[in-house]
Amino acid sequence: MNKRPKLTPPTPQEDASITAAALSDPDNPPLTDQQLAQLRPMRGRPRLTRPKVALTMRVDAEVMDALKSSGPGWQTRVNSLLRDALALKSGGI
């Protein structure tokens, strides 16, 4: 079953009205042909100078359950916990 709502395209009159309003907006002028020619597609996120490293390790089931039960973003929170632990132990990373 498709859960996407059915989109209804604007009528030619609605489209003309929307286009006219967009073209008259002084805060958002249309791009010139030269500007359009300079556009390049972006794919994904910019590369990091120090990308994160994949990690495989074993932990107690109770620890993993507790981490995952904290909801989405638990892996980022684990990274912060490890970073904080290293900072406490060594006085900084």
CORCOR-V30261 format. One record per run of one state. SS is the DSSP state (hx for helix, st for strand, lp for the rest). FROM is the first residue (numbers start at 1). TO is the last residue. If there is no record, write none. Layout:
# CORCOR-V30261
SS_FROM_TO / SS_FROM_TO
This chain:
# CORCOR-V30261
lp_1_11 / hx_12_23 / lp_24_32 / hx_33_38 / lp_39_60 / hx_61_69 / lp_70_73 / hx_74_90 / lp_91_93
